[in-house]
Amino acid sequence: MIILGYESSCDETGVAVVSTQHGLLAHRLHSQIAMHREYGGVVPELASRDHIQRVLPLTRETLQAAGLTLDQVDAIAYTAGPGLAGALLVGASVARSMAWALQLPAIPVHHLEGHLLSPLLAEPAPAFPFVALLVSGGHTQLMKVEGVGQYELLGETLDDAAGEAFDKSAKLLGLGYPGGPALSNLARQGRADAFDLPRPMLHSPDLDFSFSGLKTAVLTRMKALERQAGGLSETQRADLAAATEAAIVDVLAGKAIKALKRSRLNRLVVAGGVGANGPLRKKLLDAVRLMNGEVFFPPLDLCTDNGAMIAYAAAMRVQAGLVDLDVNNHSFTVRPRWELAEQSSTAAA
């Protein structure tokens, strides 16, 4: 079965073609970072308009790269949520219209399920069951995954997500958009032990996260330094960036290891944009190896939002018999807010 997939939940337009037999055949991605940078963050209306401009040219490029034509496609998948409502509607409308015109089934996909299953596109791929650390945008969650559509929420953020902690701390430090990568780049020039920042909830008995207090600690430390010297030196900015990154990494890794131990599993899957962070990857690899376990990451080019993860998640749900393939079902909606755990209790999204 050949599935054409669309991702348009935020500020990346992704298109991909996946075969249930041969895996990922081709994918193309357009990032809106350059457009949003001058505003210091994503502008939803501009994001939606850009998706409209990009989605069809990317579709043609992806099909050409896969050596396919539209009449060889068997189903069309799209991100139905969570995300920005207007951006989601672009991908959903295109996918549903195309499916109606071609008399093909349309498959709505949960954005986080796409991230969750994306490490299975890597070599080697993890086997079920495993613990998943999802660190994507405004989401930070730990899930126990028994199989496709079998997800148990172990813990989640109570306020800011890890990605938001990166971005907000970067903004405090005067770094550009996107803040996370900018902070990580600056952190390479600093010393993580130069400042003692808190590790919120690291030692709490549960598996939940909290990062809003870390942002406050960064702000407090900055104000203290500014009072002392009238401003931050470049060395202090780099040290504070390194200390912030280390604090976030320590919390994520500490909670992930605790989740493995409680679940009595030795396989950890890390997915989402923060999963591309080098220090996080190293800390998790070192810690899990001490447990004689394994850590799996998606390919670096599939850590951010992309169409490949959506088409692949749809393919896996098809193979698991969890998808309604009725070509006469033309109604649809998008869900800007949508809990991943709900995917465990529905036979078809």
Contacts in CASP RR format, 6 or more apart in sequence:
PFRMAT RR
TARGET T0000
AUTHOR 0000-0000-0000
METHOD contacts of the structure
MODEL  1
MIILGYESSCDETGVAVVSTQHGLLAHRLHSQIAMHREYGGVVPELASRD
HIQRVLPLTRETLQAAGLTLDQVDAIAYTAGPGLAGALLVGASVARSMAW
ALQLPAIPVHHLEGHLLSPLLAEPAPAFPFVALLVSGGHTQLMKVEGVGQ
YELLGETLDDAAGEAFDKSAKLLGLGYPGGPALSNLARQGRADAFDLPRP
MLHSPDLDFSFSGLKTAVLTRMKALERQAGGLSETQRADLAAATEAAIVD
VLAGKAIKALKRSRLNRLVVAGGVGANGPLRKKLLDAVRLMNGEVFFPPL
DLCTDNGAMIAYAAAMRVQAGLVDLDVNNHSFTVRPRWELAEQSSTAAA
1 19 0 8 1.000
1 20 0 8 1.000
1 21 0 8 1.000
1 74 0 8 1.000
1 75 0 8 1.000
1 315 0 8 1.000
1 318 0 8 1.000
2 17 0 8 1.000
2 18 0 8 1.000
2 19 0 8 1.000
2 25 0 8 1.000
2 68 0 8 1.000
2 72 0 8 1.000
2 73 0 8 1.000
2 74 0 8 1.000
2 75 0 8 1.000
3 17 0 8 1.000
3 18 0 8 1.000
3 19 0 8 1.000
3 20 0 8 1.000
3 73 0 8 1.000
3 74 0 8 1.000
3 75 0 8 1.000
3 76 0 8 1.000
3 77 0 8 1.000
3 107 0 8 1.000
3 311 0 8 1.000
3 314 0 8 1.000
3 315 0 8 1.000
3 318 0 8 1.000
4 15 0 8 1.000
4 16 0 8 1.000
4 17 0 8 1.000
4 59 0 8 1.000
4 62 0 8 1.000
4 63 0 8 1.000
4 70 0 8 1.000
4 73 0 8 1.000
4 75 0 8 1.000
4 76 0 8 1.000
4 77 0 8 1.000
4 95 0 8 1.000
4 98 0 8 1.000
4 311 0 8 1.000
5 14 0 8 1.000
5 15 0 8 1.000
5 16 0 8 1.000
5 17 0 8 1.000
5 18 0 8 1.000
5 76 0 8 1.000
5 77 0 8 1.000
5 78 0 8 1.000
5 95 0 8 1.000
5 307 0 8 1.000
5 310 0 8 1.000
5 311 0 8 1.000
5 314 0 8 1.000
6 14 0 8 1.000
6 15 0 8 1.000
6 55 0 8 1.000
6 76 0 8 1.000
6 77 0 8 1.000
6 78 0 8 1.000
6 79 0 8 1.000
6 91 0 8 1.000
6 94 0 8 1.000
6 95 0 8 1.000
6 307 0 8 1.000
6 310 0 8 1.000
7 13 0 8 1.000
7 14 0 8 1.000
7 15 0 8 1.000
7 78 0 8 1.000
7 79 0 8 1.000
7 111 0 8 1.000
7 305 0 8 1.000
7 306 0 8 1.000
7 307 0 8 1.000
7 309 0 8 1.000
7 310 0 8 1.000
8 14 0 8 1.000
8 51 0 8 1.000
8 55 0 8 1.000
8 78 0 8 1.000
8 79 0 8 1.000
8 87 0 8 1.000
8 88 0 8 1.000
8 90 0 8 1.000
8 91 0 8 1.000
9 79 0 8 1.000
9 81 0 8 1.000
9 82 0 8 1.000
9 83 0 8 1.000
9 84 0 8 1.000
9 87 0 8 1.000
9 88 0 8 1.000
9 111 0 8 1.000
9 305 0 8 1.000
10 42 0 8 1.000
10 47 0 8 1.000
10 83 0 8 1.000
10 84 0 8 1.000
10 87 0 8 1.000
10 305 0 8 1.000
11 31 0 8 1.000
11 32 0 8 1.000
11 33 0 8 1.000
11 36 0 8 1.000
11 42 0 8 1.000
11 47 0 8 1.000
11 87 0 8 1.000
11 305 0 8 1.000
12 29 0 8 1.000
12 30 0 8 1.000
12 31 0 8 1.000
12 32 0 8 1.000
12 304 0 8 1.000
12 305 0 8 1.000
12 306 0 8 1.000
13 29 0 8 1.000
13 30 0 8 1.000
13 32 0 8 1.000
13 50 0 8 1.000
13 51 0 8 1.000
13 54 0 8 1.000
13 55 0 8 1.000
13 58 0 8 1.000
14 27 0 8 1.000
14 28 0 8 1.000
14 29 0 8 1.000
14 30 0 8 1.000
14 58 0 8 1.000
14 305 0 8 1.000
14 306 0 8 1.000
14 307 0 8 1.000
14 310 0 8 1.000
15 27 0 8 1.000
15 28 0 8 1.000
15 29 0 8 1.000
15 55 0 8 1.000
15 58 0 8 1.000
15 59 0 8 1.000
15 61 0 8 1.000
15 62 0 8 1.000
15 307 0 8 1.000
16 24 0 8 1.000
16 25 0 8 1.000
16 26 0 8 1.000
16 27 0 8 1.000
16 28 0 8 1.000
16 62 0 8 1.000
16 306 0 8 1.000
16 307 0 8 1.000
16 308 0 8 1.000
16 310 0 8 1.000
16 311 0 8 1.000
16 312 0 8 1.000
17 24 0 8 1.000
17 25 0 8 1.000
17 26 0 8 1.000
17 27 0 8 1.000
17 62 0 8 1.000
17 63 0 8 1.000
17 66 0 8 1.000
17 68 0 8 1.000
17 73 0 8 1.000
17 311 0 8 1.000
18 24 0 8 1.000
18 25 0 8 1.000
18 308 0 8 1.000
18 311 0 8 1.000
18 312 0 8 1.000
18 314 0 8 1.000
18 315 0 8 1.000
19 25 0 8 1.000
19 315 0 8 1.000
20 315 0 8 1.000
20 318 0 8 1.000
20 319 0 8 1.000
23 121 0 8 1.000
23 312 0 8 1.000
23 315 0 8 1.000
24 121 0 8 1.000
24 308 0 8 1.000
24 311 0 8 1.000
24 312 0 8 1.000
25 65 0 8 1.000
25 66 0 8 1.000
25 67 0 8 1.000
25 68 0 8 1.000
26 62 0 8 1.000
26 63 0 8 1.000
26 65 0 8 1.000
26 66 0 8 1.000
26 67 0 8 1.000
27 62 0 8 1.000
27 306 0 8 1.000
27 307 0 8 1.000
27 308 0 8 1.000
27 311 0 8 1.000
28 58 0 8 1.000
28 61 0 8 1.000
28 62 0 8 1.000
28 65 0 8 1.000
29 58 0 8 1.000
29 301 0 8 1.000
29 304 0 8 1.000
29 306 0 8 1.000
29 307 0 8 1.000
30 50 0 8 1.000
30 54 0 8 1.000
30 58 0 8 1.000
31 304 0 8 1.000
32 42 0 8 1.000
32 46 0 8 1.000
32 47 0 8 1.000
32 50 0 8 1.000
33 177 0 8 1.000
33 178 0 8 1.000
35 46 0 8 1.000
35 50 0 8 1.000
36 42 0 8 1.000
36 43 0 8 1.000
36 46 0 8 1.000
36 47 0 8 1.000
36 177 0 8 1.000
37 176 0 8 1.000
37 177 0 8 1.000
39 46 0 8 1.000
39 177 0 8 1.000
40 176 0 8 1.000
40 177 0 8 1.000
41 177 0 8 1.000
41 178 0 8 1.000
42 84 0 8 1.000
44 84 0 8 1.000
44 85 0 8 1.000
44 86 0 8 1.000
44 87 0 8 1.000
47 84 0 8 1.000
47 86 0 8 1.000
47 87 0 8 1.000
48 84 0 8 1.000
48 86 0 8 1.000
48 87 0 8 1.000
48 89 0 8 1.000
48 90 0 8 1.000
51 87 0 8 1.000
51 90 0 8 1.000
51 91 0 8 1.000
52 90 0 8 1.000
55 90 0 8 1.000
55 91 0 8 1.000
55 94 0 8 1.000
56 94 0 8 1.000
63 69 0 8 1.000
63 70 0 8 1.000
70 98 0 8 1.000
70 102 0 8 1.000
71 102 0 8 1.000
73 102 0 8 1.000
73 104 0 8 1.000
74 104 0 8 1.000
75 99 0 8 1.000
75 104 0 8 1.000
75 105 0 8 1.000
75 106 0 8 1.000
75 107 0 8 1.000
75 314 0 8 1.000
75 318 0 8 1.000
75 325 0 8 1.000
76 95 0 8 1.000
76 96 0 8 1.000
76 98 0 8 1.000
76 99 0 8 1.000
76 102 0 8 1.000
76 104 0 8 1.000
76 105 0 8 1.000
76 106 0 8 1.000
76 107 0 8 1.000
77 95 0 8 1.000
77 106 0 8 1.000
77 107 0 8 1.000
77 108 0 8 1.000
77 109 0 8 1.000
77 310 0 8 1.000
77 311 0 8 1.000
77 313 0 8 1.000
77 314 0 8 1.000
78 91 0 8 1.000
78 92 0 8 1.000
78 94 0 8 1.000
78 95 0 8 1.000
78 96 0 8 1.000
78 106 0 8 1.000
78 107 0 8 1.000
78 108 0 8 1.000
78 109 0 8 1.000
78 310 0 8 1.000
79 88 0 8 1.000
79 91 0 8 1.000
79 92 0 8 1.000
79 108 0 8 1.000
79 109 0 8 1.000
79 110 0 8 1.000
79 111 0 8 1.000
79 310 0 8 1.000
80 88 0 8 1.000
80 92 0 8 1.000
80 108 0 8 1.000
80 109 0 8 1.000
80 110 0 8 1.000
80 332 0 8 1.000
80 333 0 8 1.000
80 334 0 8 1.000
80 335 0 8 1.000
80 338 0 8 1.000
80 349 0 8 1.000
81 88 0 8 1.000
81 110 0 8 1.000
81 111 0 8 1.000
81 334 0 8 1.000
81 335 0 8 1.000
81 336 0 8 1.000
81 338 0 8 1.000
82 110 0 8 1.000
82 111 0 8 1.000
82 112 0 8 1.000
82 335 0 8 1.000
82 336 0 8 1.000
82 337 0 8 1.000
82 338 0 8 1.000
83 111 0 8 1.000
83 336 0 8 1.000
84 336 0 8 1.000
85 334 0 8 1.000
85 336 0 8 1.000
86 334 0 8 1.000
88 334 0 8 1.000
88 335 0 8 1.000
88 336 0 8 1.000
89 334 0 8 1.000
92 108 0 8 1.000
92 332 0 8 1.000
92 334 0 8 1.000
95 106 0 8 1.000
96 106 0 8 1.000
96 330 0 8 1.000
96 332 0 8 1.000
98 104 0 8 1.000
99 105 0 8 1.000
99 106 0 8 1.000
99 327 0 8 1.000
100 106 0 8 1.000
100 330 0 8 1.000
103 327 0 8 1.000
104 327 0 8 1.000
105 323 0 8 1.000
105 324 0 8 1.000
105 325 0 8 1.000
105 326 0 8 1.000
105 327 0 8 1.000
105 329 0 8 1.000
106 329 0 8 1.000
106 332 0 8 1.000
107 314 0 8 1.000
107 317 0 8 1.000
107 318 0 8 1.000
107 323 0 8 1.000
107 325 0 8 1.000
107 349 0 8 1.000
108 332 0 8 1.000
108 349 0 8 1.000
109 310 0 8 1.000
109 313 0 8 1.000
109 314 0 8 1.000
109 317 0 8 1.000
109 349 0 8 1.000
110 313 0 8 1.000
110 338 0 8 1.000
110 340 0 8 1.000
110 343 0 8 1.000
110 349 0 8 1.000
111 136 0 8 1.000
111 305 0 8 1.000
111 310 0 8 1.000
111 338 0 8 1.000
112 134 0 8 1.000
112 136 0 8 1.000
112 139 0 8 1.000
112 141 0 8 1.000
112 340 0 8 1.000
113 149 0 8 1.000
113 151 0 8 1.000
113 313 0 8 1.000
113 340 0 8 1.000
113 343 0 8 1.000
114 271 0 8 1.000
114 309 0 8 1.000
114 310 0 8 1.000
114 312 0 8 1.000
114 313 0 8 1.000
115 134 0 8 1.000
115 136 0 8 1.000
115 271 0 8 1.000
115 272 0 8 1.000
115 298 0 8 1.000
115 309 0 8 1.000
116 132 0 8 1.000
116 134 0 8 1.000
116 143 0 8 1.000
116 145 0 8 1.000
116 151 0 8 1.000
116 269 0 8 1.000
116 271 0 8 1.000
116 313 0 8 1.000
116 340 0 8 1.000
117 148 0 8 1.000
117 309 0 8 1.000
117 312 0 8 1.000
117 313 0 8 1.000
117 316 0 8 1.000
118 271 0 8 1.000
118 272 0 8 1.000
118 298 0 8 1.000
118 302 0 8 1.000
118 303 0 8 1.000
118 306 0 8 1.000
118 308 0 8 1.000
118 309 0 8 1.000
118 312 0 8 1.000
119 125 0 8 1.000
119 126 0 8 1.000
119 269 0 8 1.000
119 270 0 8 1.000
119 271 0 8 1.000
119 296 0 8 1.000
119 297 0 8 1.000
119 298 0 8 1.000
120 126 0 8 1.000
120 312 0 8 1.000
120 316 0 8 1.000
121 298 0 8 1.000
121 299 0 8 1.000
121 302 0 8 1.000
121 308 0 8 1.000
121 309 0 8 1.000
121 312 0 8 1.000
122 296 0 8 1.000
122 297 0 8 1.000
122 298 0 8 1.000
122 299 0 8 1.000
124 296 0 8 1.000
125 296 0 8 1.000
126 267 0 8 1.000
126 269 0 8 1.000
126 294 0 8 1.000
126 296 0 8 1.000
127 267 0 8 1.000
128 145 0 8 1.000
128 146 0 8 1.000
128 147 0 8 1.000
129 144 0 8 1.000
129 145 0 8 1.000
129 146 0 8 1.000
129 147 0 8 1.000
129 263 0 8 1.000
129 265 0 8 1.000
129 267 0 8 1.000
130 145 0 8 1.000
130 265 0 8 1.000
130 267 0 8 1.000
130 268 0 8 1.000
130 269 0 8 1.000
130 296 0 8 1.000
131 142 0 8 1.000
131 143 0 8 1.000
131 144 0 8 1.000
131 145 0 8 1.000
131 154 0 8 1.000
131 256 0 8 1.000
131 259 0 8 1.000
131 260 0 8 1.000
131 263 0 8 1.000
131 265 0 8 1.000
131 267 0 8 1.000
131 268 0 8 1.000
131 269 0 8 1.000
132 141 0 8 1.000
132 142 0 8 1.000
132 143 0 8 1.000
132 144 0 8 1.000
132 145 0 8 1.000
132 268 0 8 1.000
132 269 0 8 1.000
132 270 0 8 1.000
132 271 0 8 1.000
133 141 0 8 1.000
133 142 0 8 1.000
133 252 0 8 1.000
133 255 0 8 1.000
133 256 0 8 1.000
133 259 0 8 1.000
133 268 0 8 1.000
133 269 0 8 1.000
133 270 0 8 1.000
133 271 0 8 1.000
133 284 0 8 1.000
134 140 0 8 1.000
134 141 0 8 1.000
134 142 0 8 1.000
134 143 0 8 1.000
134 271 0 8 1.000
134 272 0 8 1.000
134 340 0 8 1.000
135 161 0 8 1.000
135 162 0 8 1.000
135 163 0 8 1.000
135 252 0 8 1.000
135 270 0 8 1.000
135 271 0 8 1.000
135 272 0 8 1.000
135 273 0 8 1.000
135 274 0 8 1.000
135 275 0 8 1.000
136 271 0 8 1.000
136 272 0 8 1.000
136 273 0 8 1.000
136 274 0 8 1.000
136 305 0 8 1.000
137 161 0 8 1.000
137 163 0 8 1.000
137 164 0 8 1.000
137 272 0 8 1.000
137 273 0 8 1.000
137 274 0 8 1.000
138 157 0 8 1.000
138 160 0 8 1.000
138 161 0 8 1.000
138 163 0 8 1.000
138 164 0 8 1.000
139 156 0 8 1.000
139 157 0 8 1.000
139 161 0 8 1.000
140 156 0 8 1.000
140 157 0 8 1.000
140 161 0 8 1.000
140 162 0 8 1.000
140 163 0 8 1.000
140 209 0 8 1.000
140 211 0 8 1.000
140 252 0 8 1.000
141 153 0 8 1.000
141 154 0 8 1.000
141 155 0 8 1.000
141 156 0 8 1.000
141 157 0 8 1.000
141 340 0 8 1.000
142 153 0 8 1.000
142 154 0 8 1.000
142 155 0 8 1.000
142 156 0 8 1.000
142 207 0 8 1.000
142 255 0 8 1.000
142 256 0 8 1.000
142 259 0 8 1.000
143 151 0 8 1.000
143 152 0 8 1.000
143 153 0 8 1.000
143 154 0 8 1.000
143 340 0 8 1.000
144 151 0 8 1.000
144 152 0 8 1.000
144 154 0 8 1.000
144 259 0 8 1.000
144 263 0 8 1.000
144 265 0 8 1.000
145 151 0 8 1.000
145 152 0 8 1.000
145 269 0 8 1.000
146 152 0 8 1.000
147 320 0 8 1.000
148 316 0 8 1.000
148 317 0 8 1.000
148 319 0 8 1.000
148 320 0 8 1.000
148 322 0 8 1.000
149 317 0 8 1.000
149 320 0 8 1.000
149 322 0 8 1.000
149 343 0 8 1.000
149 344 0 8 1.000
150 344 0 8 1.000
151 340 0 8 1.000
151 341 0 8 1.000
151 343 0 8 1.000
151 344 0 8 1.000
152 341 0 8 1.000
152 344 0 8 1.000
153 339 0 8 1.000
153 340 0 8 1.000
153 341 0 8 1.000
154 207 0 8 1.000
154 259 0 8 1.000
154 262 0 8 1.000
154 263 0 8 1.000
155 206 0 8 1.000
155 207 0 8 1.000
155 208 0 8 1.000
155 209 0 8 1.000
155 255 0 8 1.000
155 259 0 8 1.000
156 208 0 8 1.000
156 209 0 8 1.000
157 208 0 8 1.000
157 209 0 8 1.000
157 210 0 8 1.000
157 211 0 8 1.000
158 201 0 8 1.000
158 208 0 8 1.000
158 209 0 8 1.000
158 210 0 8 1.000
159 210 0 8 1.000
159 211 0 8 1.000
159 212 0 8 1.000
159 213 0 8 1.000
160 168 0 8 1.000
160 210 0 8 1.000
160 211 0 8 1.000
160 212 0 8 1.000
160 213 0 8 1.000
160 214 0 8 1.000
160 215 0 8 1.000
161 209 0 8 1.000
161 211 0 8 1.000
162 209 0 8 1.000
162 211 0 8 1.000
162 248 0 8 1.000
162 251 0 8 1.000
162 252 0 8 1.000
162 274 0 8 1.000
163 180 0 8 1.000
163 273 0 8 1.000
163 274 0 8 1.000
164 211 0 8 1.000
165 211 0 8 1.000
165 212 0 8 1.000
165 214 0 8 1.000
165 215 0 8 1.000
165 244 0 8 1.000
165 248 0 8 1.000
166 179 0 8 1.000
166 180 0 8 1.000
166 183 0 8 1.000
166 184 0 8 1.000
166 244 0 8 1.000
166 245 0 8 1.000
166 248 0 8 1.000
166 274 0 8 1.000
167 178 0 8 1.000
167 179 0 8 1.000
167 180 0 8 1.000
168 215 0 8 1.000
169 183 0 8 1.000
169 214 0 8 1.000
169 215 0 8 1.000
169 218 0 8 1.000
169 241 0 8 1.000
169 244 0 8 1.000
170 176 0 8 1.000
170 179 0 8 1.000
170 180 0 8 1.000
170 182 0 8 1.000
170 183 0 8 1.000
170 241 0 8 1.000
171 179 0 8 1.000
172 215 0 8 1.000
172 218 0 8 1.000
172 219 0 8 1.000
172 222 0 8 1.000
173 183 0 8 1.000
173 186 0 8 1.000
173 218 0 8 1.000
173 222 0 8 1.000
173 232 0 8 1.000
173 237 0 8 1.000
173 240 0 8 1.000
173 241 0 8 1.000
175 182 0 8 1.000
175 183 0 8 1.000
175 186 0 8 1.000
175 241 0 8 1.000
176 182 0 8 1.000
183 241 0 8 1.000
183 244 0 8 1.000
183 245 0 8 1.000
184 241 0 8 1.000
184 245 0 8 1.000
184 277 0 8 1.000
184 278 0 8 1.000
184 279 0 8 1.000
186 237 0 8 1.000
186 238 0 8 1.000
186 241 0 8 1.000
186 242 0 8 1.000
187 238 0 8 1.000
187 241 0 8 1.000
187 242 0 8 1.000
187 244 0 8 1.000
187 245 0 8 1.000
187 246 0 8 1.000
187 279 0 8 1.000
188 242 0 8 1.000
189 238 0 8 1.000
189 242 0 8 1.000
190 235 0 8 1.000
190 238 0 8 1.000
190 239 0 8 1.000
190 241 0 8 1.000
190 242 0 8 1.000
191 238 0 8 1.000
191 239 0 8 1.000
191 242 0 8 1.000
191 243 0 8 1.000
192 239 0 8 1.000
192 242 0 8 1.000
192 243 0 8 1.000
192 245 0 8 1.000
192 246 0 8 1.000
193 243 0 8 1.000
194 236 0 8 1.000
194 239 0 8 1.000
194 240 0 8 1.000
194 242 0 8 1.000
194 243 0 8 1.000
195 221 0 8 1.000
195 239 0 8 1.000
195 240 0 8 1.000
195 243 0 8 1.000
196 243 0 8 1.000
197 214 0 8 1.000
197 217 0 8 1.000
197 218 0 8 1.000
197 221 0 8 1.000
197 243 0 8 1.000
197 244 0 8 1.000
197 246 0 8 1.000
197 247 0 8 1.000
198 213 0 8 1.000
198 214 0 8 1.000
198 217 0 8 1.000
198 247 0 8 1.000
199 247 0 8 1.000
199 250 0 8 1.000
199 251 0 8 1.000
200 209 0 8 1.000
200 210 0 8 1.000
200 211 0 8 1.000
200 212 0 8 1.000
200 213 0 8 1.000
200 214 0 8 1.000
200 251 0 8 1.000
201 208 0 8 1.000
201 209 0 8 1.000
201 210 0 8 1.000
201 251 0 8 1.000
201 255 0 8 1.000
202 250 0 8 1.000
202 251 0 8 1.000
202 254 0 8 1.000
202 255 0 8 1.000
207 255 0 8 1.000
207 258 0 8 1.000
207 259 0 8 1.000
207 262 0 8 1.000
209 251 0 8 1.000
209 252 0 8 1.000
209 255 0 8 1.000
211 248 0 8 1.000
211 251 0 8 1.000
214 244 0 8 1.000
214 247 0 8 1.000
214 248 0 8 1.000
218 240 0 8 1.000
218 244 0 8 1.000
221 240 0 8 1.000
222 232 0 8 1.000
222 240 0 8 1.000
225 231 0 8 1.000
225 232 0 8 1.000
225 236 0 8 1.000
226 232 0 8 1.000
232 240 0 8 1.000
245 277 0 8 1.000
245 279 0 8 1.000
246 279 0 8 1.000
248 280 0 8 1.000
249 277 0 8 1.000
249 279 0 8 1.000
249 280 0 8 1.000
249 283 0 8 1.000
250 283 0 8 1.000
252 274 0 8 1.000
252 280 0 8 1.000
253 280 0 8 1.000
253 283 0 8 1.000
253 284 0 8 1.000
253 287 0 8 1.000
254 287 0 8 1.000
256 268 0 8 1.000
256 270 0 8 1.000
256 284 0 8 1.000
257 287 0 8 1.000
257 288 0 8 1.000
257 291 0 8 1.000
260 266 0 8 1.000
260 268 0 8 1.000
260 288 0 8 1.000
260 291 0 8 1.000
261 291 0 8 1.000
266 288 0 8 1.000
266 291 0 8 1.000
266 292 0 8 1.000
266 293 0 8 1.000
266 294 0 8 1.000
267 293 0 8 1.000
267 294 0 8 1.000
267 295 0 8 1.000
267 296 0 8 1.000
268 284 0 8 1.000
268 288 0 8 1.000
268 293 0 8 1.000
268 294 0 8 1.000
268 295 0 8 1.000
268 296 0 8 1.000
269 295 0 8 1.000
269 296 0 8 1.000
269 297 0 8 1.000
270 280 0 8 1.000
270 281 0 8 1.000
270 284 0 8 1.000
270 295 0 8 1.000
270 296 0 8 1.000
270 297 0 8 1.000
271 297 0 8 1.000
271 298 0 8 1.000
271 303 0 8 1.000
272 298 0 8 1.000
272 303 0 8 1.000
272 304 0 8 1.000
273 303 0 8 1.000
273 304 0 8 1.000
274 280 0 8 1.000
275 281 0 8 1.000
275 297 0 8 1.000
275 303 0 8 1.000
276 300 0 8 1.000
276 303 0 8 1.000
276 304 0 8 1.000
281 295 0 8 1.000
281 297 0 8 1.000
284 295 0 8 1.000
285 295 0 8 1.000
288 294 0 8 1.000
288 295 0 8 1.000
297 303 0 8 1.000
298 309 0 8 1.000
302 308 0 8 1.000
302 309 0 8 1.000
314 323 0 8 1.000
317 323 0 8 1.000
317 349 0 8 1.000
318 325 0 8 1.000
321 347 0 8 1.000
322 347 0 8 1.000
322 348 0 8 1.000
323 348 0 8 1.000
323 349 0 8 1.000
324 347 0 8 1.000
324 348 0 8 1.000
343 349 0 8 1.000
END
